[in-house]
Amino acid sequence: MTVDLKTVSLEPLRHAYDHLERRFGPKPATRYQEGSYDIQAVENLHYRPTWDPDQTLYDPTLSRVRMADWYTIKDPRQYYYTTYTLARSRQQDTAEANFSFVESRGLAEMLADDLRAQALAMLVPLRHAAWGANQNNTLICAYGYGTTFTQPCMFQAMDHLGIAQYLSRLGLLLGDVDALEDGKRAWQDAPRWQGLRRYVEDTMALRDPVEVFVAQNLVLDGLLYPLVYERLVDDLMSARGGACVAMLTQFMSDWAVETRKWVDATIKTLAAEPASAEADNAAVLREWIDCWLPRAAEALLPVVAIVLDEQAAEAVDEQRAALLARIAKAGLR
């Protein structure tokens, strides 16, 4: 008796949801595509905002930047809820291990007094700037259009909230509750912080979601994180015996490198949109960069001077040039 085995291939009736097949063709969709594309609410909104009845709730004309298809924007990290939370969970485990290591080994007590004072004076007030960034990215998510544009901004908002919390924990570890009170007073009253405070508060008053994206995620974060966390903390403070501060801020350094790829990809896509009678995206983006970049550099100068003194201007100029090179590589010269 012989047994003849045959393989039967069953072709699925449908490979993906209809809206994904219309966009990508009849093939299986990735989880990122399922959780990101063509799910912007556009119909049956029932009412217009009472605070601005000329606009719809999700209005693509709210920004001076226009796109024929907002879903041409793509997050190169392909973050949707699951991949984002898994990535951040791993990073949080590392951050918690770093805080535990510094605390259990007494490394904070071994830190030289001058380095401790510099770390507290520079880093603790920045938790207020991180909270402002949280609010700005929440606004982008609320008023922006297209899930592939707005969804990562919500992730960015929560990242900034986490950064504010890490900075608070750093202040408590290095200087107890008094350090947080001193940081708040410095943010509110100290002359060296008023430029950055005004920058943050002015961006919080913007309504155009793409301008907020440029002013916050491209310009301010593009200067602040490389200057403060990569150059001052990771390089200078570590070389002077402050490696424990670098351990406590490792998340910020790693996070800035990761998010830079997403910001650059978004700017590149926005700038590449052909000019039309409605908008010239590249010209509008350049206008915003010309407006906000000098203000951000000026605002950060006294903050960097906490560590670098007379060399602060040179460091800010170098980072400004590096950011301009990033912007040019994204298609905005």
C-alpha positions as CSV (number, residue, x, y, z in Angstrom):
1,M,0.0,0.0,0.0
2,T,1.4,3.4,-1.0
3,V,0.4,6.8,0.5
4,D,0.6,9.7,-2.0
5,L,1.0,13.0,-0.1
6,K,0.2,16.2,-1.9
7,T,0.6,19.8,-1.0
8,V,-2.4,22.0,-1.5
9,S,-1.7,25.8,-1.6
10,L,-4.7,27.9,-0.4
11,E,-4.7,31.4,-1.8
12,P,-6.3,33.8,0.7
13,L,-9.3,35.7,-0.5
14,R,-7.8,39.0,0.7
15,H,-4.3,39.9,1.7
16,A,-5.0,43.1,3.7
17,Y,-7.7,45.7,4.4
18,D,-9.2,47.4,1.5
19,H,-7.7,50.8,2.2
20,L,-4.2,49.2,2.4
21,E,-4.7,47.2,-0.8
22,R,-5.7,50.4,-2.6
23,R,-2.5,52.0,-1.4
24,F,0.1,49.2,-1.5
25,G,-1.6,46.7,-3.8
26,P,-2.9,43.1,-3.2
27,K,-0.2,41.9,-0.8
28,P,0.1,41.3,2.9
29,A,0.5,44.5,4.9
30,T,3.0,45.0,7.7
31,R,1.9,45.8,11.2
32,Y,3.3,49.3,10.8
33,Q,1.1,49.8,7.7
34,E,-2.0,48.5,9.4
35,G,-1.5,50.8,12.4
36,S,-0.5,53.9,10.5
37,Y,-1.9,54.4,7.0
38,D,-5.2,55.9,6.0
39,I,-6.7,55.9,9.4
40,Q,-7.0,59.7,9.8
41,A,-10.5,60.7,10.7
42,V,-11.9,62.6,7.7
43,E,-15.7,62.1,7.7
44,N,-18.7,62.2,10.1
45,L,-17.0,64.7,12.4
46,H,-20.5,66.3,13.1
47,Y,-19.3,69.7,14.2
48,R,-16.6,72.3,13.7
49,P,-14.4,73.5,16.6
50,T,-16.3,76.2,18.6
51,W,-13.0,78.0,19.1
52,D,-12.3,78.3,15.4
53,P,-15.5,77.5,13.3
54,D,-13.6,78.3,10.0
55,Q,-11.7,75.1,10.5
56,T,-12.7,71.4,10.6
57,L,-11.6,69.3,13.5
58,Y,-8.8,67.7,11.5
59,D,-8.0,70.2,8.8
60,P,-5.0,69.8,6.5
61,T,-5.2,73.5,5.6
62,L,-4.3,74.5,9.2
63,S,-0.6,74.5,8.2
64,R,1.1,76.7,5.6
65,V,2.8,73.5,4.5
66,R,0.6,71.4,2.1
67,M,0.9,67.9,0.9
68,A,-0.9,66.1,-1.9
69,D,-0.8,63.0,0.2
70,W,0.3,63.4,3.9
71,Y,0.9,59.6,4.0
72,T,4.1,60.0,1.9
73,I,5.6,60.9,5.3
74,K,7.1,57.7,6.8
75,D,8.8,57.0,10.1
76,P,12.0,55.1,9.2
77,R,11.9,53.5,12.6
78,Q,8.4,52.1,11.6
79,Y,7.1,52.8,15.1
80,Y,3.5,52.0,15.9
81,Y,2.3,51.3,19.5
82,T,3.8,47.9,19.9
83,T,7.2,48.5,18.4
84,Y,7.5,51.8,20.2
85,T,6.6,50.5,23.6
86,L,8.9,47.5,23.2
87,A,11.9,49.7,22.2
88,R,11.3,52.2,25.1
89,S,10.8,49.3,27.6
90,R,14.3,48.0,26.8
91,Q,15.7,51.5,27.1
92,Q,13.9,52.0,30.4
93,D,15.4,48.8,31.8
94,T,18.9,50.2,30.9
95,A,18.1,53.6,32.5
96,E,16.8,51.9,35.7
97,A,19.9,49.8,35.9
98,N,22.1,52.9,35.5
99,F,20.3,54.8,38.3
100,S,20.5,51.7,40.5
101,F,24.2,51.3,39.8
102,V,25.0,54.9,40.5
103,E,23.0,54.9,43.7
104,S,24.1,51.5,45.1
105,R,27.8,52.2,44.5
106,G,27.6,55.7,46.0
107,L,28.9,57.3,42.8
108,A,26.9,60.4,43.3
109,E,28.6,61.1,46.6
110,M,32.0,60.7,44.9
111,L,31.2,63.4,42.4
112,A,33.4,66.5,42.8
113,D,31.5,69.5,44.2
114,D,32.1,71.7,41.1
115,L,30.9,69.0,38.7
116,R,27.8,68.4,40.9
117,A,27.0,72.1,40.9
118,Q,27.4,72.3,37.1
119,A,25.3,69.2,36.5
120,L,22.5,70.5,38.7
121,A,22.6,74.0,37.4
122,M,22.5,72.9,33.8
123,L,20.3,69.8,33.8
124,V,17.6,70.3,36.3
125,P,16.0,73.4,34.8
126,L,15.9,71.5,31.5
127,R,13.1,69.4,32.8
128,H,10.9,72.4,32.3
129,A,12.0,72.7,28.7
130,A,11.3,69.0,28.2
131,W,7.8,69.5,29.6
132,G,7.3,72.3,27.0
133,A,8.4,69.9,24.3
134,N,5.9,67.4,25.6
135,Q,3.1,70.1,25.1
136,N,4.4,71.1,21.7
137,N,4.4,67.5,20.3
138,T,1.0,66.9,21.8
139,L,-0.3,69.9,19.9
140,I,1.2,68.6,16.6
141,C,-0.6,65.3,17.2
142,A,-3.9,67.1,17.9
143,Y,-3.8,69.5,15.0
144,G,-1.6,67.8,12.5
145,Y,-3.0,65.7,9.6
146,G,-2.1,62.2,8.6
147,T,-1.3,59.4,11.1
148,T,2.2,58.8,9.8
149,F,3.0,62.4,10.7
150,T,1.0,62.8,13.9
151,Q,1.5,59.3,15.5
152,P,5.3,59.6,16.0
153,C,4.7,63.1,17.5
154,M,2.6,61.5,20.3
155,F,5.5,59.1,20.9
156,Q,7.9,62.1,21.0
157,A,5.6,63.9,23.5
158,M,5.8,60.9,25.8
159,D,9.5,60.6,25.4
160,H,10.0,64.2,26.5
161,L,7.8,63.6,29.5
162,G,10.0,60.7,30.4
163,I,13.1,62.9,29.9
164,A,11.6,65.4,32.3
165,Q,11.1,62.7,34.9
166,Y,14.7,61.4,34.5
167,L,16.0,64.9,35.0
168,S,13.9,65.2,38.1
169,R,15.3,61.9,39.4
170,L,18.8,63.1,38.6
171,G,18.2,66.2,40.6
172,L,16.9,64.2,43.6
173,L,19.8,61.9,43.4
174,L,22.5,64.6,43.2
175,G,20.9,67.3,45.3
176,D,17.7,66.1,47.0
177,V,14.4,68.1,46.9
178,D,16.2,71.4,47.2
179,A,17.7,70.9,43.7
180,L,14.3,70.7,42.1
181,E,13.2,73.9,43.9
182,D,16.4,75.6,42.8
183,G,15.9,74.5,39.2
184,K,12.4,75.8,39.2
185,R,13.5,79.2,40.5
186,A,16.3,79.3,38.0
187,W,13.9,78.5,35.1
188,Q,11.5,81.3,36.3
189,D,13.9,84.0,37.4
190,A,17.6,83.4,36.5
191,P,18.6,85.7,33.6
192,R,20.6,82.9,31.9
193,W,17.4,80.8,31.4
194,Q,15.0,83.5,30.2
195,G,16.0,83.2,26.6
196,L,15.2,79.5,26.5
197,R,12.1,79.9,28.6
198,R,10.8,82.5,26.2
199,Y,11.6,80.3,23.2
200,V,9.7,77.4,24.7
201,E,6.7,79.6,25.7
202,D,6.6,81.3,22.3
203,T,6.5,77.9,20.5
204,M,3.7,76.8,22.8
205,A,1.7,79.7,21.4
206,L,2.0,78.6,17.7
207,R,-1.0,77.1,16.0
208,D,0.6,75.7,12.8
209,P,1.6,72.1,13.6
210,V,4.4,71.9,11.1
211,E,6.0,75.1,12.3
212,V,5.9,73.7,15.8
213,F,7.6,70.6,14.5
214,V,10.3,72.7,12.9
215,A,10.8,75.0,15.9
216,Q,10.8,72.2,18.5
217,N,11.9,68.9,17.0
218,L,14.3,70.1,14.3
219,V,15.8,73.3,15.6
220,L,15.7,73.3,19.4
221,D,16.2,69.6,19.9
222,G,18.7,69.6,17.0
223,L,20.9,72.1,19.0
224,L,20.1,71.3,22.6
225,Y,20.6,67.5,22.8
226,P,24.0,67.3,20.9
227,L,25.3,70.3,22.8
228,V,24.2,69.4,26.3
229,Y,24.1,65.6,26.4
230,E,26.7,64.6,23.8
231,R,29.3,67.3,24.1
232,L,29.0,68.6,27.6
233,V,27.9,65.6,29.6
234,D,29.2,62.6,27.6
235,D,32.5,64.2,26.6
236,L,33.5,67.0,28.9
237,M,32.0,66.0,32.2
238,S,33.0,62.3,31.8
239,A,36.6,63.3,31.1
240,R,36.6,65.4,34.3
241,G,35.3,62.6,36.5
242,G,31.6,62.9,36.0
243,A,30.9,59.6,34.2
244,C,28.0,58.9,36.6
245,V,26.2,61.9,35.2
246,A,26.6,60.4,31.7
247,M,25.2,57.2,33.0
248,L,22.1,59.0,34.4
249,T,21.5,60.7,31.0
250,Q,22.3,57.8,28.7
251,F,18.7,57.7,27.6
252,M,18.8,61.3,26.3
253,S,21.9,60.7,24.3
254,D,20.7,57.5,22.7
255,W,17.2,58.9,22.2
256,A,18.5,62.0,20.4
257,V,20.4,59.9,17.9
258,E,17.4,57.7,17.2
259,T,14.8,60.5,16.8
260,R,17.1,62.5,14.5
261,K,16.6,60.0,11.8
262,W,12.8,60.4,12.0
263,V,13.0,64.2,12.1
264,D,15.3,64.4,9.1
265,A,13.2,61.9,7.1
266,T,10.0,64.0,7.8
267,I,11.7,67.3,6.8
268,K,13.1,65.7,3.6
269,T,9.6,64.5,2.6
270,L,8.0,67.8,3.3
271,A,10.6,69.7,1.4
272,A,10.5,67.4,-1.6
273,E,6.8,68.2,-2.3
274,P,6.6,70.1,-5.6
275,A,5.7,73.7,-5.2
276,S,2.1,74.6,-6.2
277,A,-0.2,77.6,-6.3
278,E,-1.2,76.8,-2.7
279,A,2.2,76.4,-1.1
280,D,5.9,76.1,-1.6
281,N,6.9,73.9,1.2
282,A,10.7,74.3,0.8
283,A,10.4,78.1,1.0
284,V,8.1,78.0,4.0
285,L,10.4,75.6,5.8
286,R,13.4,77.7,5.1
287,E,11.5,80.8,6.4
288,W,10.7,79.0,9.7
289,I,14.3,77.8,10.1
290,D,15.6,81.3,9.5
291,C,13.3,82.5,12.2
292,W,13.8,80.0,14.9
293,L,17.4,78.8,14.5
294,P,19.1,82.1,15.5
295,R,16.7,82.4,18.5
296,A,17.5,78.8,19.6
297,A,21.2,79.4,19.3
298,E,21.0,82.6,21.3
299,A,18.9,81.0,24.0
300,L,21.2,78.1,24.5
301,L,24.4,80.2,24.7
302,P,24.1,81.1,28.4
303,V,23.1,77.5,29.2
304,V,26.2,76.0,27.6
305,A,28.3,78.7,29.3
306,I,27.5,77.1,32.6
307,V,30.1,74.5,31.7
308,L,32.2,76.0,28.9
309,D,32.4,79.7,30.0
310,E,34.1,81.7,27.2
311,Q,34.2,78.7,24.9
312,A,30.4,78.5,24.8
313,A,30.0,80.6,21.7
314,E,32.4,78.5,19.7
315,A,30.5,75.3,20.7
316,V,27.1,76.7,19.8
317,D,28.4,77.9,16.5
318,E,29.9,74.5,15.7
319,Q,26.6,72.7,16.5
320,R,24.7,75.3,14.5
321,A,26.8,74.5,11.5
322,A,26.3,70.8,12.1
323,L,22.5,71.3,12.2
324,L,22.6,73.4,9.0
325,A,24.5,70.5,7.3
326,R,21.7,68.1,8.5
327,I,19.1,70.5,7.1
328,A,20.9,70.8,3.8
329,K,21.2,67.0,3.5
330,A,17.4,66.9,4.0
331,G,17.0,69.0,0.9
332,L,16.9,72.6,2.3
333,R,19.9,74.6,1.4
